[in-house]
């Protein structure tokens, strides 16, 4: 299992950390700052789930008029982690 840290852009959440297993499952997702209740819920919902499925599901979500969102940034972090591993 490999640990990843991603510093976000254009969101209230400043950082996303997570573990990615060799079979591409997500674990121990932690969001720093942002909408705590919503981000804790996302972390619980994705625990043990397939990274590619979650990346596809969250990609492109926007927050208000911003070009991205915390969940979209998480999808970018997952994509980068999967390319790395």
Beta strands, then each sheet from edge to edge (+ up, - down):
strand 1: 2-7
strand 2: 15-20
strand 3: 26-32
sheet 1: 1+ 2- 3+
end
